[in-house]
Amino acid sequence: MRIGGRKKRSEIVQRLVEIGAVRLQEDAGIETDQSRIIMREVAHNFCDEYGGAHVYLPRDVELPLEKRDKAIWDAYTGDNTQELARRFGLTERQVRYIIKLMRHRAVELNQIEIPGLDTP
């Protein structure tokens, strides 16, 4: 790493481009060259917005928790909160809370908006 950490910062930006390009290729079927162009622009926008600032990058705990919550929702049968609590290392109360949240999300996804009937 060079003085001031410049090499380290450019490595982070380059890694962002690489990771994003691969995801665009695999998940969206975008060609390699096009995915790199898109991700370079994303990285440049990010650098324009946060460049020069000290930025803390937290570990990503949100996505694993979302996956866990979805797995609990998918395995939920209505009478197996104790089993799910044991399987996922949670309390029954936590499992019930997760089920409540996931049920609420499912209802929101299935709601139809009718123009003119929205509350002001």
C-alpha positions, 0 to 999 in steps of 0.5 A: 500500500502506498502512502496515504492509502491511495493504492488501497482505495483504487483496489476497492474501486476496481474490486467493486467494478469486478464484482458488479460486472460478474453479477450483471453477467450472471444475473442479468445476462449482460455481455462482459464488455457492457457490464464492465462499462456499467460498473465503471460508471457506477464506481465513478459516480460513487467516487464522485459522491464519496471521494475524499471522505472517510467512508466506513464500510460495514459488513453486510448482515442484511442479505444473510438475514433476509435469506434466513427469514425467507427460509423460515417463511418457506418452511413455516407450516403453522405449527412448527415454530419450535422446530424452526427456532431450534433449526435457526438458533432463535427463540420461538418469539423471534420466529413468530416475529419473523413470520409476522413480518414476512406475512405483512410483506406478502400481503403488501406484495399482493395488494392492488392499488386502485387509482382514485381510492388512495388515501390522501 
